[in-house]
Amino acid sequence: MRINRLFLLLFLLLLASPTAIGQCAMCRASLESSGNVVKAEAVNDGIVYLMVFPYILVAVVGYVVYSMFRQKKVKTT
């Protein structure tokens, strides 16, 4: 029960975090030189959204492994 609260807290903290700047230096320089601010923000948002999926996958795999170990521990006792 406590681990579920921890995952929920971490998830809420990730959602509440301020906007991250995820551009590499080359992408940022090329987009800023064009002067199109909307396009630069769209590329930045796309990079941040693409970063979310690996973290979700790692969290799901971690939860599955945790639940497998927990079930194994319950069966042995």
Secondary structure, 3 states (H helix, E strand, C coil): CHHHHHHHHHHHHHHHCCCCCCCCHHHHHHHHHHCCHHHHHHHHHHHHHHHHHHHHHHHHHHHHHHHHHHHHHHHHC
